[in-house]
C-alpha cells in the first residue's frame, strides 16, 4: 500500500463469497451471505466485481476493465471513486481479499 | 365446539379455574382470568373461535389477574403473565382485555420462530393473498377491516405467517384492534361490523376491537398463496395513488418489516425472495376507503385475468 498504484493491486474472491445466494431484480442485487447471516444490496458495479473474480484473482485494473465491458462502458469511463468504494465495501464484508503484492497474478485472463 | 357455545357462567368458571382453551389460527392458547373486566368482553368477542380439545397441546398459557399485595386494593390493576412470568408493567384493570390481546401477540411474535412472521395485514380472495406490510399509523388495520367486510377473507391484521415448508400463508384471524379515529371511520363505513367497547387512555390511545367475520374464523385452516404486496399509507385528504414498486425495494421493506428475519437467517431470505418474486408489488396512498377498496378489487381482478 506504501507506493500505491491502485490499479496494480490484485484481489481474489474470499471463501465466503463462494456460497452467496443471489437474487437480481433490474439493476439491484439482493445477496445473502451465509458466513455472516447478512443480506446485502449491491448495485451492478459491486455485483460485477464479484462475478469477475469468480474465475480467479485479478488485478484491480483487469477487474475494472471487465466491469466496464459488462456495463457497456468505454475503458476508463467507470467513475474511479465508485469502483474503489465497491472494492473497499466488498473487502470490508469479507467477500474479497487483497492479495500480497508479491503474489503472481495473471492479468491476461 | 366454539366459545359461543359456552354460557356466561361456564365461560367464567373455565376462565377462573382451569383456563379457557381456545384456538387462534395455528396456536392453541389457554387463557386464565378471574376478572369480570376481561370475561365480559372476551365472552362476546371470542364467541366464534373454536375451543381446543382436552388432550391437545397448548402453545401459550397466559393469564390476566390482579397483582398480589396492597395495589390489589388501592388502585386496581391487571397483570398479564405468560407461564407465570409477567413481562409487562401492570395495566389498569379496565384495560385487562386489550392487555391480553397485546400479550398474545407478543407471545406469538417472540416465540413462533418455526414460521416466518411479517408485520403485515393479510387478506385473501380465491386462494390468493394480498399482504399489507406497514408501520403503526399507516392505516393497515383500517384498510384491512374495510376489506374483510367487503368480500375479502381475513388471514390476519397483524401477522403474515409464512410456513417455510411451502411458502404458504397461515391464517391467524384474531380480533382487529382499531385505534383512535379509525374506530369511528369503520363504524360509519360498515355499521354492521361487530366492534367491542372502546378502551380509553390505553398505552396506544383509544382502542376498540373488531370481531372478524365468522367465515374468516371458520376457515382458519385454509392457507393462501402470496400474490400481491401493497404498502399502504393513509394520508389525510390524499388522492388515491397506487403505484407499482420495484421488487428490490419491496424485498427490503418486507424483510425489514419481519419480526424474525434475523432469527431465521437463510430461510427468511429465501422465503421473502420467493414471495416477492411471485407477487406484484405496489405502494398505496389513500384517504378514502371506498376509492382504495375499488382500486384493490380492480387490481385483484386484472391480475387474475393475466
Interface residues (C-beta under 8 A of the other chain):
Chain A: X21 X23 X25 X26 X28 X30 X32 X34 X37 X39 X41
Chain B: X246 X247 X248 X251 X252 X255 X262 X265 X266 X269 X270 X273 X277
